[in-house]
Amino acid sequence: MIVKRYAIVVFWSDEDGAWVADAPDLKSCSAFGATPEEAVAELRAAMEAWLAAASEAGLPIPEPRFQLQHEAAE
């Protein structure tokens, strides 16, 4: 399987008391961790499983689209 470069967003969740890593291009694909690095490692495994399951089910694999918008420096 070709691995595409999907964006990963990491943030602290007070509600969950953990770091959350989310792949915005992959619906409902996120993971938790005690550290940001742990959350990203867990998400990478979840992304592989998400993509494998979609592929096996014959579902379309989304193209990476999410990008942070940076303001131009003045």
C-alpha positions as CSV (number, residue, x, y, z in Angstrom):
1,M,0.0,0.0,0.0
2,I,1.3,3.5,-0.9
3,V,1.5,5.6,2.2
4,K,0.3,9.1,1.7
5,R,1.2,12.1,3.8
6,Y,-1.8,12.9,5.9
7,A,-1.8,15.8,8.2
8,I,-1.8,15.1,12.0
9,V,-3.2,17.5,14.5
10,V,-2.2,17.1,18.1
11,F,-3.9,18.8,21.0
12,W,-4.6,18.4,24.8
13,S,-8.1,17.4,25.8
14,D,-9.1,18.4,29.3
15,E,-12.2,16.3,28.9
16,D,-10.2,13.1,28.3
17,G,-7.2,14.1,30.4
18,A,-4.9,13.1,27.5
19,W,-3.2,14.2,24.4
20,V,-5.2,13.6,21.2
21,A,-3.8,13.1,17.7
22,D,-6.3,13.4,14.9
23,A,-6.0,12.7,11.1
24,P,-8.5,15.2,9.7
25,D,-8.6,13.6,6.2
26,L,-9.6,10.2,7.6
27,K,-13.0,10.3,9.1
28,S,-13.1,9.4,12.8
29,C,-9.4,8.4,12.9
30,S,-7.8,9.6,16.1
31,A,-5.8,8.3,19.1
32,F,-4.9,9.2,22.7
33,G,-1.6,9.3,24.6
34,A,0.0,10.4,27.8
35,T,2.4,12.5,25.7
36,P,2.1,14.1,22.3
37,E,4.6,11.6,20.9
38,E,2.6,8.7,22.3
39,A,-0.6,10.0,20.8
40,V,1.1,10.4,17.3
41,A,2.5,6.8,17.5
42,E,-0.9,5.4,18.4
43,L,-2.5,7.5,15.6
44,R,0.0,6.1,13.0
45,A,-1.1,2.6,13.9
46,A,-4.7,3.6,13.7
47,M,-4.2,5.3,10.3
48,E,-2.6,2.1,9.0
49,A,-5.6,0.1,10.2
50,W,-8.1,2.7,8.9
51,L,-6.5,2.6,5.4
52,A,-6.2,-1.2,5.3
53,A,-9.9,-1.6,6.4
54,A,-11.1,0.9,3.8
55,S,-9.0,-0.7,1.1
56,E,-10.2,-4.2,2.0
57,A,-13.8,-3.0,1.9
58,G,-13.3,-1.4,-1.5
59,L,-14.0,2.1,-0.1
60,P,-12.3,5.1,-1.7
61,I,-9.0,6.3,0.0
62,P,-9.2,10.0,0.5
63,E,-6.4,12.2,-0.9
64,P,-4.6,14.3,1.7
65,R,-6.3,17.7,1.7
66,F,-6.0,19.3,5.1
67,Q,-3.3,21.9,5.4
68,L,-2.7,24.6,8.0
69,Q,-3.0,28.1,6.7
70,H,0.0,30.3,7.6
71,E,-0.3,34.0,7.5
72,A,2.4,35.8,5.4
73,A,5.0,37.7,7.3
74,E,4.8,41.4,6.8
